[in-house]
Every structure is written in structure tokens, then in C-alpha cells.
Amino acid sequence: GAGVSQSPSNKVTEKGKDVELRCDPISGHTALYWYRQSLGQGLEFLIYFQGNSAPDKSGLPSDRFSAERTGGSVSTLTIQRTQQEDSAVYLCASSLSGQFYEQYFGPGTRLTVT
Amino acid sequence: AQSVSQHNHHVILSEAASLELGCNYSYGGTVNLFWYVQYPGQHLQLLLKYFSGDPLVKGIKGFEAEFIKSKFSFNLRKPSVQWSDTAEYLCAVTTGFQKLVFGTGTRLLVSP
């Protein structure tokens, strides 16, 4: 079946603008995760959804970052008033519920803030 | 907080050489361990995983990893690498919570 999809694949935005990144998880996967990979740094966790609720938002770096999930499916990560340090690849992953299920990753969105 | 260390940032090998990539984690409780791989131009994908049982786990494409609890390690091995193994390899851990904590990754280049 189809894997995790993300859009857009690339986004260039000016500093101070808001951006929205979208993730379509694998059908039936109730858990959804956002990660980001900045240049020279490893993959870091941002937020985890179980269904439509987010029990773990501990990785969101500032209140400029928010995310929502609707219908237990699509998720949107919003970054307000973007800064240059927000430039990174944003990855989405989904899985079945429970700690023993692997996470399947999407292709990512490369965000560049100029 | 838990963390994962991958000491080899870049590794260059010739085809048929043996590979061992180090991974150490810091967490005193029960862990689930993963190796992910990202081939050039492709998605991150799971190579192998350890949850419990036999500490020697086998994954796809001839890779294996050994969990040594006393050393907090989960090193990745392959007896004979191929040019197609050129990729970035990431070690990760979960500790019963859902999020993956990743190491910084190792870029492997296999020369033909």
C-alpha cells in the first residue's frame, strides 16, 4: 500500500512568514510523529500524536511551532514567524499503536528560510 | 534524558570489507533498539530492531546487530559490504515512550 507522504517536498520562505507542512500517514496508523533534521545535527523529535491528541509535545522548540491532527489521519505542522534556524528537513512518521511497532517515515519536507 | 552516541561519523570501506558501526545509549531501564538506514535519495527505512529475546538480531540485506546490555551497546555489523550499502545509518532507542531518540548518524561510503 501507499507509504507516508509529505507535502511540499521543498519549501523556501522568507524570514517572518508562516509555513504549513503536511503529513499523510499510512492508512490505519493511529500514531503519528514529527521529527526534524537540522544541518550537522541528528534527527530530533518534535511531537507525537495518538489519534487526534498529542500526549507528547516535548520536542517543539518554541511556541512558534504547533501541530494538529484531524480525523485521526492528516497532520499539519505550522511554524509561525519563521527564523533562519528553522531551516531543516522535517520528517513525519506513522505507526500502529504501541511501543513495539516500527515507525515508517515519509520523504520529508526541506524547509529553507531566507 | 536518554541519549544515543554514534562515534563513527564517516566510514569509508572497500567492497567485501567487514563493517561494524558503534552505537551506545544512555538509559538504565528497558529499551527498544533500532537501526535505520537512508540510501541516497530514499526514505529512512528500518534495517533491524531489538525488543527482547535473543540479543543477536538479523535484519535486511545481511545486516545484524548485537545488544550487549552491560555495555549499553547495539553495534551494527555486516561481514562483507557492497557498493549498494553506501548510505547513512542511524541508531535509535525508545524507552517505553513512543518517541525515537536518534544518534547523529554514520555516513558509510563503499568504494567499488
Interface residues (C-beta under 8 A of the other chain):
Chain A: G3 V4 A31 Y33 Y35 Q41 G42 L43 E44 F45 Y48 Q50 D56 G59 L91 A93 Q99 F100 E102 Q103 Y104 F105 G106 P107 G108
Chain B: N32 F34 Y36 H43 L44 Q45 L46 K49 F51 L90 A92 T94 G96 F97 Q98 K99 L100 V101 F102 G103 T104 G105
